[in-house]
Amino acid sequence: MRGVVMHRAGDVRVEEREDPKIIEPTDAVVKLTATCICGSDLWPYRGIEPADHTLMGHEYVGVVEEVGSQVRTVKPGDFVVGSFVISDNTCEICRAGFQSKCVHAEFVHGGIGTQAEKARIPLADGTLVATPGQPDPELVPALLAASDVLGTGWFAAVAAQAGPGRTVAVVGDGAVGLMAVLAARQLGAERVIAMSRHPERQKLARYYGATDIVEARGEEGIARIKELTGGLGAHSVVEAVGTQESFMQAVGATRGGGHLGYVGVNHDVTIPGIELFFAGIHTLGGPAPVRRFLPDLIQLIWDRTIDPGKVFDLTLPLDQAAEGYKAMDERRATKVLLTL
């Protein structure tokens, strides 16, 4: 089969890889219908994380081809959406709703890599969720978004306690930030402030429910959020970038007693303890437990209540994955869908 391999930073190739096979009785092999490139894939692409012939991709939807003898919840022929973190969905931590910290947690990249024609998914019962039937083609991008960016944005909004009567500020206008805007509105937020300098992303943020756009960053951005909230700051803030500036901007934009949900994969972010201490805010974040939300998100998509698929603004065949990485790196694309 064909699959994307990152040999080193900036060197992305589509190569022949060995077809996946059932190894453990809890495995499933999925023939992928679509996959995509994530903003976090840019970290190794830019040399910030190591890359050495790494199998790429962790977002995926497709049709189950084969299952191990112990798999019970999905069967061959089912169309499935999978979380980007493998989980058993039965351990104590999973039952508490944090499947991304499952005792058997494994990230779906490196050893699996779903930017490919097929993938072996361990712990299939705890990781995959079948859709109510075979989806119409136009639903596939939306279902693919649920595998990571929608679920991550949703978790960020939940972690930030977005809800009725609340003002939510979203720091970051990438795919996850845009999905946090969608989630905040679906959760009933009264006002959603998207922080963005990119005109096309601003339009999409408005489509997903943003009521205000703030282009300022850093201290100026914090001041603008406070200006819009009577000097208090937002009740709920989502941090969806992962840089020092974005994180401290998010802390500063959260009102005393407010909630910060942080899901940007951060590198070298140093939080001054005294600033966090005097901020007096609630914080919750990390890798999103997408599996917790998948059943509900799939149903919302199936019922056409939400359309997260619009976050994909460039579609390319798998063989052109290198161009997709380049387009996202140069911010010519928000998120790239790869067809198979």
GICORLIN-V766936 format. One record per residue. N is the residue number from 1. OMEGA is omega in degrees with one decimal (none if undefined). Layout:
n:N omega:OMEGA
n:N omega:OMEGA
//
This chain:
n:1 omega:177.2
n:2 omega:177.6
n:3 omega:-178.3
n:4 omega:178.4
n:5 omega:174.3
n:6 omega:-178.3
n:7 omega:176.7
n:8 omega:-177.8
n:9 omega:177.4
n:10 omega:-176.1
n:11 omega:-178.5
n:12 omega:-178.4
n:13 omega:172.2
n:14 omega:-172.5
n:15 omega:172.2
n:16 omega:177.6
n:17 omega:178.3
n:18 omega:176.2
n:19 omega:178.5
n:20 omega:178.9
n:21 omega:173.8
n:22 omega:178.1
n:23 omega:178.4
n:24 omega:-179.2
n:25 omega:179.1
n:26 omega:-177.9
n:27 omega:165.3
n:28 omega:172.0
n:29 omega:-177.2
n:30 omega:171.7
n:31 omega:-170.6
n:32 omega:177.5
n:33 omega:178.5
n:34 omega:175.6
n:35 omega:-176.2
n:36 omega:178.4
n:37 omega:-178.1
n:38 omega:175.5
n:39 omega:178.8
n:40 omega:175.4
n:41 omega:-179.7
n:42 omega:178.4
n:43 omega:176.2
n:44 omega:179.1
n:45 omega:-179.5
n:46 omega:177.7
n:47 omega:-179.3
n:48 omega:170.3
n:49 omega:-180.0
n:50 omega:174.4
n:51 omega:179.5
n:52 omega:-176.5
n:53 omega:-176.5
n:54 omega:174.8
n:55 omega:-170.8
n:56 omega:173.4
n:57 omega:177.9
n:58 omega:178.3
n:59 omega:-169.5
n:60 omega:167.9
n:61 omega:178.6
n:62 omega:-174.8
n:63 omega:178.8
n:64 omega:-179.1
n:65 omega:-175.9
n:66 omega:177.1
n:67 omega:175.2
n:68 omega:-172.1
n:69 omega:-178.0
n:70 omega:-179.3
n:71 omega:-174.3
n:72 omega:-170.1
n:73 omega:175.2
n:74 omega:-177.5
n:75 omega:177.6
n:76 omega:-178.5
n:77 omega:178.5
n:78 omega:169.9
n:79 omega:-173.2
n:80 omega:169.5
n:81 omega:-178.6
n:82 omega:173.7
n:83 omega:177.6
n:84 omega:173.9
n:85 omega:176.0
n:86 omega:177.4
n:87 omega:177.8
n:88 omega:179.1
n:89 omega:179.7
n:90 omega:-177.9
n:91 omega:-176.0
n:92 omega:-179.0
n:93 omega:175.8
n:94 omega:-178.4
n:95 omega:176.1
n:96 omega:175.7
n:97 omega:-179.2
n:98 omega:-176.9
n:99 omega:178.3
n:100 omega:175.6
n:101 omega:175.8
n:102 omega:178.6
n:103 omega:177.5
n:104 omega:-175.1
n:105 omega:177.3
n:106 omega:178.8
n:107 omega:-176.9
n:108 omega:172.0
n:109 omega:179.1
n:110 omega:-178.8
n:111 omega:-178.0
n:112 omega:176.7
n:113 omega:-175.7
n:114 omega:168.6
n:115 omega:-170.6
n:116 omega:-179.1
n:117 omega:179.5
n:118 omega:176.6
n:119 omega:170.9
n:120 omega:-179.3
n:121 omega:176.1
n:122 omega:178.1
n:123 omega:-173.6
n:124 omega:-178.7
n:125 omega:-176.9
n:126 omega:-171.9
n:127 omega:-175.5
n:128 omega:174.8
n:129 omega:179.4
n:130 omega:175.0
n:131 omega:-177.7
n:132 omega:178.6
n:133 omega:176.1
n:134 omega:-174.8
n:135 omega:168.9
n:136 omega:-177.1
n:137 omega:-177.1
n:138 omega:177.9
n:139 omega:-174.3
n:140 omega:178.7
n:141 omega:179.9
n:142 omega:178.4
n:143 omega:177.4
n:144 omega:178.7
n:145 omega:-178.8
n:146 omega:-177.4
n:147 omega:-179.9
n:148 omega:-166.0
n:149 omega:177.4
n:150 omega:178.9
n:151 omega:179.1
n:152 omega:176.9
n:153 omega:179.5
n:154 omega:177.4
n:155 omega:-179.7
n:156 omega:179.8
n:157 omega:176.9
n:158 omega:179.4
n:159 omega:179.1
n:160 omega:178.0
n:161 omega:175.5
n:162 omega:-179.5
n:163 omega:-177.7
n:164 omega:178.0
n:165 omega:-176.0
n:166 omega:171.0
n:167 omega:-178.4
n:168 omega:173.7
n:169 omega:-179.0
n:170 omega:178.4
n:171 omega:-177.5
n:172 omega:-178.1
n:173 omega:172.0
n:174 omega:-175.4
n:175 omega:-178.4
n:176 omega:178.0
n:177 omega:178.5
n:178 omega:177.8
n:179 omega:175.2
n:180 omega:175.0
n:181 omega:178.3
n:182 omega:-176.4
n:183 omega:-178.4
n:184 omega:179.3
n:185 omega:178.5
n:186 omega:179.0
n:187 omega:172.4
n:188 omega:-179.6
n:189 omega:-178.1
n:190 omega:-176.3
n:191 omega:179.2
n:192 omega:-179.0
n:193 omega:178.0
n:194 omega:178.9
n:195 omega:-172.9
n:196 omega:174.9
n:197 omega:-172.8
n:198 omega:-174.2
n:199 omega:-178.9
n:200 omega:178.6
n:201 omega:174.8
n:202 omega:178.0
n:203 omega:-179.5
n:204 omega:177.0
n:205 omega:177.1
n:206 omega:179.1
n:207 omega:-177.4
n:208 omega:172.2
n:209 omega:177.7
n:210 omega:178.2
n:211 omega:-178.7
n:212 omega:174.4
n:213 omega:175.3
n:214 omega:-178.9
n:215 omega:-177.4
n:216 omega:179.0
n:217 omega:175.2
n:218 omega:-178.2
n:219 omega:178.4
n:220 omega:177.6
n:221 omega:177.6
n:222 omega:-179.3
n:223 omega:-179.4
n:224 omega:177.2
n:225 omega:-179.9
n:226 omega:177.3
n:227 omega:-178.6
n:228 omega:-175.0
n:229 omega:176.0
n:230 omega:178.6
n:231 omega:-173.2
n:232 omega:-169.1
n:233 omega:-178.1
n:234 omega:174.0
n:235 omega:-172.5
n:236 omega:179.3
n:237 omega:175.4
n:238 omega:174.4
n:239 omega:-172.3
n:240 omega:179.8
n:241 omega:178.0
n:242 omega:176.0
n:243 omega:178.0
n:244 omega:-177.9
n:245 omega:-176.2
n:246 omega:-178.0
n:247 omega:-179.2
n:248 omega:174.0
n:249 omega:179.4
n:250 omega:177.8
n:251 omega:-177.2
n:252 omega:-178.0
n:253 omega:-178.3
n:254 omega:179.7
n:255 omega:175.2
n:256 omega:-177.9
n:257 omega:179.4
n:258 omega:-174.7
n:259 omega:177.0
n:260 omega:173.9
n:261 omega:-175.5
n:262 omega:-177.7
n:263 omega:175.4
n:264 omega:178.5
n:265 omega:-172.2
n:266 omega:177.3
n:267 omega:177.4
n:268 omega:174.1
n:269 omega:178.9
n:270 omega:-176.8
n:271 omega:176.9
n:272 omega:-175.6
n:273 omega:-176.9
n:274 omega:178.7
n:275 omega:178.4
n:276 omega:179.8
n:277 omega:-176.7
n:278 omega:175.6
n:279 omega:177.2
n:280 omega:-176.2
n:281 omega:172.8
n:282 omega:176.8
n:283 omega:175.8
n:284 omega:178.9
n:285 omega:-176.9
n:286 omega:177.7
n:287 omega:-172.7
n:288 omega:173.4
n:289 omega:-174.7
n:290 omega:-177.4
n:291 omega:178.1
n:292 omega:-172.6
n:293 omega:-171.7
n:294 omega:-178.2
n:295 omega:-179.0
n:296 omega:-179.3
n:297 omega:177.4
n:298 omega:-179.1
n:299 omega:177.7
n:300 omega:178.1
n:301 omega:-177.7
n:302 omega:179.9
n:303 omega:-178.7
n:304 omega:174.5
n:305 omega:177.6
n:306 omega:177.7
n:307 omega:178.8
n:308 omega:-178.1
n:309 omega:179.4
n:310 omega:178.6
n:311 omega:176.2
n:312 omega:-178.7
n:313 omega:173.8
n:314 omega:178.1
n:315 omega:-179.3
n:316 omega:171.4
n:317 omega:-178.7
n:318 omega:-177.8
n:319 omega:179.7
n:320 omega:-178.8
n:321 omega:-178.8
n:322 omega:177.2
n:323 omega:177.7
n:324 omega:176.8
n:325 omega:-178.9
n:326 omega:-178.9
n:327 omega:178.8
n:328 omega:178.9
n:329 omega:-179.0
n:330 omega:179.4
n:331 omega:171.2
n:332 omega:178.3
n:333 omega:176.0
n:334 omega:179.7
n:335 omega:-173.7
n:336 omega:174.3
n:337 omega:179.0
n:338 omega:-179.4
n:339 omega:-176.5
n:340 omega:none
//
